Amino acid sequence: MISLSTASPEETIAFAEQIGRLLRGGDIIAYRGGLGAGKTTFTRGIALGMGLPDQVSSPTFALVNEYRGKGLTLYHFDMYRIMNAEALETTGFYDYISEDAVIVCEWSENIADCLPENVITVTIETMGENVRKITVEGDERFASAGN
């Protein structure tokens, strides 16, 4: 587990970029954090770390946004309106899990019982207007990120 505080969106993106460089195909990141916590901002950094463009937007109305690069594909899900396993199944979520892709899930609390055991959890807590406490759990490969 690693936990640190960021004082601006730029710092959040820089930390997430370090995480993005360490991701591998098949990784699933489950975000936890309230509205406006910075989940989409964190995803921008992940995309940059994966070598993808940072034109990341919230998937609120699309349910999933796809970002393709020369290497891995990033699938950015919003589970705000998904409340059970049956609803998750209708999204095609399980079809996106592959060795060629990384999945990030906003509002993962809604599908926590449906996620695999090896999920990486990123908790973003709002501590002030631009201050965020970010905790990454689930895989020791991220322990050196943020240094």
GULONU-849419 format. One record per residue (C-alpha): residue in one letter; residue number from 0; x, y, z. Coordinates in pm, 1 decimal, always signed. Last residue first. Layout:
GULONU-849419
<vexba><r>a</r><k>NUM</k><x>X</x><y>Y</y><z>Z</z></vexba>
...
This chain:
GULONU-849419
<vexba><r>n</r><k>146</k><x>+892.7</x><y>+914.1</y><z>-453.2</z></vexba>
<vexba><r>g</r><k>145</k><x>+525.6</x><y>+895.0</y><z>-548.9</z></vexba>
<vexba><r>a</r><k>144</k><x>+547.4</x><y>+543.3</y><z>-683.1</z></vexba>
<vexba><r>s</r><k>143</k><x>+790.8</x><y>+314.3</y><z>-499.4</z></vexba>
<vexba><r>a</r><k>142</k><x>+520.0</x><y>+93.5</y><z>-345.3</z></vexba>
<vexba><r>f</r><k>141</k><x>+332.8</x><y>+53.0</y><z>-677.7</z></vexba>
<vexba><r>r</r><k>140</k><x>+469.4</x><y>-296.3</y><z>-748.9</z></vexba>
<vexba><r>e</r><k>139</k><x>+330.4</x><y>-406.5</y><z>-409.9</z></vexba>
<vexba><r>d</r><k>138</k><x>-14.9</x><y>-474.1</y><z>-548.9</z></vexba>
<vexba><r>g</r><k>137</k><x>-358.1</x><y>-436.1</y><z>-392.6</z></vexba>
<vexba><r>e</r><k>136</k><x>-368.8</x><y>-88.4</y><z>-247.9</z></vexba>
<vexba><r>v</r><k>135</k><x>-318.2</x><y>+267.5</y><z>-375.0</z></vexba>
<vexba><r>t</r><k>134</k><x>-412.1</x><y>+550.1</y><z>-137.9</z></vexba>
<vexba><r>i</r><k>133</k><x>-456.9</x><y>+909.4</y><z>-252.4</z></vexba>
<vexba><r>k</r><k>132</k><x>-512.4</x><y>+1197.1</y><z>-12.0</z></vexba>
<vexba><r>r</r><k>131</k><x>-625.4</x><y>+1496.0</y><z>-215.4</z></vexba>
<vexba><r>v</r><k>130</k><x>-570.8</x><y>+1868.7</y><z>-171.2</z></vexba>
<vexba><r>n</r><k>129</k><x>-721.6</x><y>+2100.2</y><z>-431.6</z></vexba>
<vexba><r>e</r><k>128</k><x>-1013.7</x><y>+2250.5</y><z>-234.9</z></vexba>
<vexba><r>g</r><k>127</k><x>-930.2</x><y>+2057.4</y><z>+81.1</z></vexba>
<vexba><r>m</r><k>126</k><x>-893.3</x><y>+1700.2</y><z>+208.8</z></vexba>
<vexba><r>t</r><k>125</k><x>-1086.9</x><y>+1525.4</y><z>-67.6</z></vexba>
<vexba><r>e</r><k>124</k><x>-1018.2</x><y>+1152.4</y><z>-44.2</z></vexba>
<vexba><r>i</r><k>123</k><x>-911.5</x><y>+942.2</y><z>-342.2</z></vexba>
<vexba><r>t</r><k>122</k><x>-902.2</x><y>+565.9</y><z>-289.7</z></vexba>
<vexba><r>v</r><k>121</k><x>-728.2</x><y>+361.1</y><z>-558.4</z></vexba>
<vexba><r>t</r><k>120</k><x>-792.7</x><y>-12.7</y><z>-531.3</z></vexba>
<vexba><r>i</r><k>119</k><x>-602.5</x><y>-261.2</y><z>-748.4</z></vexba>
<vexba><r>v</r><k>118</k><x>-814.8</x><y>-569.9</y><z>-817.4</z></vexba>
<vexba><r>n</r><k>117</k><x>-663.9</x><y>-914.3</y><z>-757.1</z></vexba>
<vexba><r>e</r><k>116</k><x>-976.9</x><y>-1061.2</y><z>-597.4</z></vexba>
<vexba><r>p</r><k>115</k><x>-1194.3</x><y>-1014.6</y><z>-907.0</z></vexba>
<vexba><r>l</r><k>114</k><x>-1476.1</x><y>-758.1</y><z>-902.5</z></vexba>
<vexba><r>c</r><k>113</k><x>-1840.5</x><y>-860.0</y><z>-871.9</z></vexba>
<vexba><r>d</r><k>112</k><x>-1885.6</x><y>-796.2</y><z>-498.4</z></vexba>
<vexba><r>a</r><k>111</k><x>-1742.4</x><y>-444.5</y><z>-536.6</z></vexba>
<vexba><r>i</r><k>110</k><x>-1991.4</x><y>-351.7</y><z>-811.2</z></vexba>
<vexba><r>n</r><k>109</k><x>-2144.5</x><y>-34.3</y><z>-664.9</z></vexba>
<vexba><r>e</r><k>108</k><x>-1828.0</x><y>+49.2</y><z>-470.9</z></vexba>
<vexba><r>s</r><k>107</k><x>-1651.6</x><y>+67.3</y><z>-807.5</z></vexba>
<vexba><r>w</r><k>106</k><x>-1791.4</x><y>+417.8</y><z>-854.6</z></vexba>
<vexba><r>e</r><k>105</k><x>-1528.2</x><y>+486.0</y><z>-1122.8</z></vexba>
<vexba><r>c</r><k>104</k><x>-1372.2</x><y>+179.0</y><z>-1277.1</z></vexba>
<vexba><r>v</r><k>103</k><x>-1033.6</x><y>+164.5</y><z>-1450.9</z></vexba>
<vexba><r>i</r><k>102</k><x>-965.5</x><y>-125.7</y><z>-1685.8</z></vexba>
<vexba><r>v</r><k>101</k><x>-628.1</x><y>-208.6</y><z>-1839.9</z></vexba>
<vexba><r>a</r><k>100</k><x>-613.9</x><y>-391.3</y><z>-2170.8</z></vexba>
<vexba><r>d</r><k>99</k><x>-424.5</x><y>-635.0</y><z>-2391.0</z></vexba>
<vexba><r>e</r><k>98</k><x>-421.5</x><y>-921.3</y><z>-2136.9</z></vexba>
<vexba><r>s</r><k>97</k><x>-799.7</x><y>-904.4</y><z>-2138.6</z></vexba>
<vexba><r>i</r><k>96</k><x>-1103.2</x><y>-790.0</y><z>-1939.5</z></vexba>
<vexba><r>y</r><k>95</k><x>-1332.5</x><y>-598.7</y><z>-2175.6</z></vexba>
<vexba><r>d</r><k>94</k><x>-1577.5</x><y>-887.2</y><z>-2226.5</z></vexba>
<vexba><r>y</r><k>93</k><x>-1639.1</x><y>-895.6</y><z>-1849.8</z></vexba>
<vexba><r>f</r><k>92</k><x>-1780.9</x><y>-543.0</y><z>-1858.2</z></vexba>
<vexba><r>g</r><k>91</k><x>-2037.6</x><y>-620.2</y><z>-2131.4</z></vexba>
<vexba><r>t</r><k>90</k><x>-2263.4</x><y>-356.4</y><z>-1977.4</z></vexba>
<vexba><r>t</r><k>89</k><x>-2552.4</x><y>-605.3</y><z>-1943.9</z></vexba>
<vexba><r>e</r><k>88</k><x>-2346.9</x><y>-817.7</y><z>-1702.1</z></vexba>
<vexba><r>l</r><k>87</k><x>-2305.7</x><y>-521.3</y><z>-1468.4</z></vexba>
<vexba><r>a</r><k>86</k><x>-2683.4</x><y>-479.5</y><z>-1447.1</z></vexba>
<vexba><r>e</r><k>85</k><x>-2719.0</x><y>-844.8</y><z>-1347.7</z></vexba>
<vexba><r>a</r><k>84</k><x>-2435.8</x><y>-821.1</y><z>-1093.8</z></vexba>
<vexba><r>n</r><k>83</k><x>-2594.5</x><y>-526.9</y><z>-913.0</z></vexba>
<vexba><r>m</r><k>82</k><x>-2617.6</x><y>-147.9</y><z>-885.6</z></vexba>
<vexba><r>i</r><k>81</k><x>-2485.4</x><y>-4.5</y><z>-1211.1</z></vexba>
<vexba><r>r</r><k>80</k><x>-2584.4</x><y>+364.5</y><z>-1235.0</z></vexba>
<vexba><r>y</r><k>79</k><x>-2258.2</x><y>+505.4</y><z>-1098.8</z></vexba>
<vexba><r>m</r><k>78</k><x>-2050.0</x><y>+231.4</y><z>-1260.4</z></vexba>
<vexba><r>d</r><k>77</k><x>-1843.2</x><y>+462.5</y><z>-1481.8</z></vexba>
<vexba><r>f</r><k>76</k><x>-1588.8</x><y>+268.2</y><z>-1684.7</z></vexba>
<vexba><r>h</r><k>75</k><x>-1256.7</x><y>+378.8</y><z>-1838.7</z></vexba>
<vexba><r>y</r><k>74</k><x>-1110.2</x><y>+116.3</y><z>-2071.5</z></vexba>
<vexba><r>l</r><k>73</k><x>-739.7</x><y>+167.5</y><z>-2144.8</z></vexba>
<vexba><r>t</r><k>72</k><x>-585.2</x><y>-20.5</y><z>-2437.4</z></vexba>
<vexba><r>l</r><k>71</k><x>-230.5</x><y>-151.9</y><z>-2406.6</z></vexba>
<vexba><r>g</r><k>70</k><x>+48.0</x><y>-100.6</y><z>-2654.9</z></vexba>
<vexba><r>k</r><k>69</k><x>+29.4</x><y>+119.2</y><z>-2964.4</z></vexba>
<vexba><r>g</r><k>68</k><x>-245.2</x><y>+324.7</y><z>-2808.2</z></vexba>
<vexba><r>r</r><k>67</k><x>-616.4</x><y>+295.5</y><z>-2764.0</z></vexba>
<vexba><r>y</r><k>66</k><x>-836.2</x><y>+489.3</y><z>-2523.3</z></vexba>
<vexba><r>e</r><k>65</k><x>-1188.7</x><y>+356.4</y><z>-2475.2</z></vexba>
<vexba><r>n</r><k>64</k><x>-1463.3</x><y>+530.5</y><z>-2280.2</z></vexba>
<vexba><r>v</r><k>63</k><x>-1725.1</x><y>+329.3</y><z>-2092.9</z></vexba>
<vexba><r>l</r><k>62</k><x>-2067.0</x><y>+415.7</y><z>-1944.7</z></vexba>
<vexba><r>a</r><k>61</k><x>-2121.0</x><y>+674.9</y><z>-2223.5</z></vexba>
<vexba><r>f</r><k>60</k><x>-2308.1</x><y>+922.8</y><z>-2004.2</z></vexba>
<vexba><r>t</r><k>59</k><x>-2073.3</x><y>+926.1</y><z>-1706.2</z></vexba>
<vexba><r>p</r><k>58</k><x>-1760.2</x><y>+824.2</y><z>-1899.1</z></vexba>
<vexba><r>s</r><k>57</k><x>-1566.9</x><y>+1124.5</y><z>-1767.7</z></vexba>
<vexba><r>s</r><k>56</k><x>-1317.7</x><y>+1257.1</y><z>-2018.2</z></vexba>
<vexba><r>v</r><k>55</k><x>-960.9</x><y>+1162.6</y><z>-2102.4</z></vexba>
<vexba><r>q</r><k>54</k><x>-778.5</x><y>+1351.4</y><z>-2376.8</z></vexba>
<vexba><r>d</r><k>53</k><x>-451.6</x><y>+1259.9</y><z>-2207.2</z></vexba>
<vexba><r>p</r><k>52</k><x>-313.7</x><y>+1077.9</y><z>-2512.5</z></vexba>
<vexba><r>l</r><k>51</k><x>-182.5</x><y>+728.0</y><z>-2435.3</z></vexba>
<vexba><r>g</r><k>50</k><x>+171.1</x><y>+632.3</y><z>-2334.7</z></vexba>
<vexba><r>m</r><k>49</k><x>+56.2</x><y>+421.1</y><z>-2041.1</z></vexba>
<vexba><r>g</r><k>48</k><x>+183.0</x><y>+685.0</y><z>-1799.8</z></vexba>
<vexba><r>l</r><k>47</k><x>-17.0</x><y>+947.8</y><z>-1987.7</z></vexba>
<vexba><r>a</r><k>46</k><x>-333.3</x><y>+736.1</y><z>-1962.0</z></vexba>
<vexba><r>i</r><k>45</k><x>-275.1</x><y>+684.1</y><z>-1589.1</z></vexba>
<vexba><r>g</r><k>44</k><x>-235.9</x><y>+1058.2</y><z>-1544.9</z></vexba>
<vexba><r>r</r><k>43</k><x>-563.4</x><y>+1131.3</y><z>-1719.0</z></vexba>
<vexba><r>t</r><k>42</k><x>-724.4</x><y>+855.1</y><z>-1509.2</z></vexba>
<vexba><r>f</r><k>41</k><x>-624.8</x><y>+1043.9</y><z>-1193.1</z></vexba>
<vexba><r>t</r><k>40</k><x>-805.6</x><y>+1351.0</y><z>-1326.8</z></vexba>
<vexba><r>t</r><k>39</k><x>-1110.5</x><y>+1132.7</y><z>-1397.3</z></vexba>
<vexba><r>k</r><k>38</k><x>-1107.2</x><y>+1008.1</y><z>-1037.0</z></vexba>
<vexba><r>g</r><k>37</k><x>-1047.1</x><y>+1353.2</y><z>-890.7</z></vexba>
<vexba><r>a</r><k>36</k><x>-1267.5</x><y>+1372.0</y><z>-582.9</z></vexba>
<vexba><r>g</r><k>35</k><x>-1541.2</x><y>+1563.1</y><z>-767.8</z></vexba>
<vexba><r>l</r><k>34</k><x>-1815.3</x><y>+1322.0</y><z>-663.6</z></vexba>
<vexba><r>g</r><k>33</k><x>-1690.4</x><y>+1093.3</y><z>-392.7</z></vexba>
<vexba><r>g</r><k>32</k><x>-1401.2</x><y>+853.0</y><z>-389.7</z></vexba>
<vexba><r>r</r><k>31</k><x>-1322.1</x><y>+489.1</y><z>-448.3</z></vexba>
<vexba><r>y</r><k>30</k><x>-1165.7</x><y>+380.3</y><z>-773.1</z></vexba>
<vexba><r>a</r><k>29</k><x>-1127.9</x><y>+14.8</y><z>-869.8</z></vexba>
<vexba><r>i</r><k>28</k><x>-830.7</x><y>-46.6</y><z>-1096.4</z></vexba>
<vexba><r>i</r><k>27</k><x>-831.3</x><y>-364.5</y><z>-1303.7</z></vexba>
<vexba><r>d</r><k>26</k><x>-505.8</x><y>-498.6</y><z>-1443.8</z></vexba>
<vexba><r>g</r><k>25</k><x>-534.9</x><y>-752.3</y><z>-1727.5</z></vexba>
<vexba><r>g</r><k>24</k><x>-252.7</x><y>-602.6</y><z>-1929.0</z></vexba>
<vexba><r>r</r><k>23</k><x>+10.4</x><y>-446.1</y><z>-1708.3</z></vexba>
<vexba><r>l</r><k>22</k><x>+34.0</x><y>-119.1</y><z>-1519.5</z></vexba>
<vexba><r>l</r><k>21</k><x>+363.6</x><y>+20.2</y><z>-1391.6</z></vexba>
<vexba><r>r</r><k>20</k><x>+383.0</x><y>+325.1</y><z>-1620.4</z></vexba>
<vexba><r>g</r><k>19</k><x>+24.5</x><y>+413.9</y><z>-1526.0</z></vexba>
<vexba><r>i</r><k>18</k><x>+114.6</x><y>+431.0</y><z>-1155.4</z></vexba>
<vexba><r>q</r><k>17</k><x>+385.5</x><y>+689.0</y><z>-1228.1</z></vexba>
<vexba><r>e</r><k>16</k><x>+135.6</x><y>+884.5</y><z>-1442.1</z></vexba>
<vexba><r>a</r><k>15</k><x>-108.6</x><y>+871.4</y><z>-1149.5</z></vexba>
<vexba><r>f</r><k>14</k><x>+142.5</x><y>+1059.2</y><z>-934.2</z></vexba>
<vexba><r>a</r><k>13</k><x>+196.5</x><y>+1325.4</y><z>-1202.9</z></vexba>
<vexba><r>i</r><k>12</k><x>-179.8</x><y>+1359.0</y><z>-1262.9</z></vexba>
<vexba><r>t</r><k>11</k><x>-244.4</x><y>+1414.0</y><z>-891.4</z></vexba>
<vexba><r>e</r><k>10</k><x>+37.6</x><y>+1669.0</y><z>-878.0</z></vexba>
<vexba><r>e</r><k>9</k><x>-114.8</x><y>+1854.5</y><z>-1174.7</z></vexba>
<vexba><r>p</r><k>8</k><x>-460.7</x><y>+1845.2</y><z>-1014.4</z></vexba>
<vexba><r>s</r><k>7</k><x>-309.1</x><y>+2025.2</y><z>-714.8</z></vexba>
<vexba><r>a</r><k>6</k><x>-191.1</x><y>+1967.5</y><z>-357.4</z></vexba>
<vexba><r>t</r><k>5</k><x>-131.2</x><y>+1592.0</y><z>-363.8</z></vexba>
<vexba><r>s</r><k>4</k><x>-122.0</x><y>+1373.0</y><z>-55.4</z></vexba>
<vexba><r>l</r><k>3</k><x>+29.9</x><y>+1028.5</y><z>-27.8</z></vexba>
<vexba><r>s</r><k>2</k><x>-57.6</x><y>+667.7</y><z>+47.2</z></vexba>
<vexba><r>i</r><k>1</k><x>+112.3</x><y>+353.7</y><z>-73.0</z></vexba>
<vexba><r>m</r><k>0</k><x>+0.0</x><y>+0.0</y><z>+0.0</z></vexba>
